[in-house]
């Protein structure tokens, strides 16, 4: 069972998070810290205790926006330890997701925290710590992709996605009505959606063929127009893309 430390400078948020963690059967113990400095002292005791010690901590549920040392600062410090605890960020701000996963975060949970979403973060932490077997889940809906924004999960129709942009361990899905950030590598979406007419045109871009409005050639440079955006096509993908567009119904 996981031993957890929750860190948040807002007392009501900390108490709610601890309540949800303690209600999860995979959490053996959960304690709180009101700021990153207090948390760092507690983590130091855990590291001195060792992985099997009485003071050990397996995973830290960490807010980002805190006075003084913030959550990202603390996570950076932890990367310098030989055996740091896992980190799950719990924050009201979507903007730091890419930085969080650059720091090898297990998950990124947006406030207000939902029980089901936190349970998924605990599951991921438990799997990484090897404390629980992987539980089979039902197959995802192939026609929709779940995205989270402000604690609300929306299901974006795959057919509405015009193109996808790589952002580290994340991918940004673009539709005619806006964009959404998901924690899925571009290579995974390329494999999953190849049969649905998505094609890689650049190391950073995956495009739905049906949404390409124009193919432009300019002095050896190739680009495509998708909606109101013009996207560059790399040389290695240009020939395949032209062939696919010529065969498009």
N, C-alpha and C positions, 0 to 999 in steps of 0.2 A: 504494500500500500504506500501511496505517496505521502511524503511529508512536505507541506507547503508553507510558504511565507507570502502573505499578501501585503503590498506596499501602496499606500494612498494617503495623501495629506488631508483629504476630506473625510471626516469621521463617518458620516452616514454612508458614503460609498464604500469605505473600508468594512464597516459592519455588515453591509449587504453582501459584499463579496465573500466575507468569512462565513456568513450564514449559508450561502450557496455552496461553497467549497465543503463545509462540514456536512452538508446534506448528501454529498456524492460518496457512494460506497467505496470508490477507489482512493479517496483521501483518508489517510490514517490519522493525520493531525494537521491543523491549520492555525497559524498564529499571525498577528498583524504587526505592522510597523507604520508609524505616522509620517516618515520621510525617508529619503534615500540614505542619509547618514546613519540613522538608526538601523536601517536594513543592512547596511554594509557591516556594521559592528556585529549584527546577529549572524550574518553569513560568514564572517571571519571565525566566529566561535564554531560554526558548523564545520568549516574546513579543518579547523584544529581538531575537532572531534573525529573526523574521518567519515567515510561513506557509511559505515555501520555503527557509528557512535550515537550516543543519546541525543546529541545536539544537531545531528545531520539534517540537511534540507535538500530535497530532491528537485523542487521547482519553485520559482519565484513568480508570482502574479504581480506585474509591475505597472503602475501608472506612469505616464510620461511627463505631464505638465505638473511639476512640483517646484516649490521655491528652493533656491540653492542648487544642490546637486539634483538634476532631474533624472528621469528614468533611463533615457538614452545614455547619459553620463555613467550611471551605475552599470548598465549593461556593458559598456565599453571597458570599464574596470574589471568586470567579471571575466572578460575574454583573456585577461592576463593571468588568470589562475589556472593551475594545472588541472583541477577537476571541479569546475564551477557547476552550480546548479543550472538546470534548464530555466529558460526565461519565456514567460508568456506575457505579452503586453496587453494591458486592459486600459483603454483610453477613449476619450470622446473625440479624438482627432484622427481623421483618416490620412492626413497629409504625411505622417511619419512612417507609413507602412514599409516603404522601400528601404529606408534606413534601418528599420527594425529587423527586417529579414537579412540585411547585410550583416547584422550582428548575430546571425544564426538563431533568431527567435523561433520557438516552436510554433507559436500562433500569435495572432493579432486580433483581439476581441474588442469590438466597439461598444461604448456605453450608449444608452443604458443596457446593462448586461442582462441577457436572457438566459434562463436556466439551460435551455437546450444548446445554446451556442457555447456556454462555458463548459458544458459536459463534453462537447467535441474537443475543446482545448485540453481538458483533462485526459481524454482518451489518447490524444496525440502525445502528451507528455508521458503517460503510462507506457505507451508502446516504445517510446525512445528509451525509457528507463528499463524496459523489459519486465515490467511488473504485471503485465496482463497480456493474454494472447489477443491477436487481432480478431475482432468480432465481425463476422460476415455482415455486410449491409446490402440492402436491395440495390439493384442496378439504378444508376441515375437516369433521369428523363433525358433521352437523347435530343429532344427538340427544344429544351430550355436549359439555361445555365443559371444556378442560384448565385446572386450577388448580394452583399450586405452593405447597407448604408444607414448609419445612425441607428443601429439596433434593429432595423427592419430588413428582412430577407425578401428580395424581389427575384422573380424568375424571368430572365431575359430570353425571348425567343431567338434561337440560333439564326433563323432566317432574317432577323432584323439587324444582325451584326454585319457591318460593312467591311471592317478590317480590324486587326488586332496588332497592338504595339507592345514589344517586349520592354519590360522595366525591371531588370534584375530577375529575382525569383517570381515576380509578379507579371501579369499581362493586363494591358488596358484594352477593354472591349469598346469599340466605337460603334454607335448606332446613329440613325438620323436624328435622335432626340437627345443625345449626350453620350457620356462615356462612363465606364464602370471598371474599377480595379479589382482583380481577382488573384488569389495566390495559386496560379497554375502556370508552369513554364510554357513559353511559346511552342517549344518542341512537342509538348504533350498535346496541345490543342491542334497542332499541325497533323499529328498522327490520328487524333480522334475525328477531325473534321475533313480529312482528305476526301472521303467519299461524298461529302456534302458540298464539294466545289470550292473549298478553300485551298489556296496555293501560296507557298512561300515566294515572295518576290525580293526579299532582302533579309539579312540576318536579324533585322528588327521588326519586320512586317510580314503579316499573314493577311491575305486579301480574299474576300469572297468574289469569285469570278462574275457572278450575276450582278454585282454592284459596281463593276468597272464600267464607267461611261465612255472613257477615251483611252487610247494608247498613243503616246506621243514619242516621236523620234526627233532628236535634235543633236546634230553633229556627233552621232555615235552614242549619245546618252538616251536612255529609255526611261519613261515614267508613265504612270497611269493616273487617271483622274477618278477618284472615288468620292461621290457627293461633291463637296466644295473643296476637297483636299487633293493636292497633287503629290504622289508618293514616288520616290525614286526606285527603280528596278536595278538590282545589281547585275553585272555581266553574266555571272554564272546561272542566273535564273531567267534572263531575258528570252533566250531561245525557247525554253519550255513554255513560258508564259505566252509568247506569240502563237505557238502551236495550239495551245489550249484555247486561246481566244478565237483562232480561226475555225476550230471544230465546235465552238459553242453554238447551240441551237439558236 
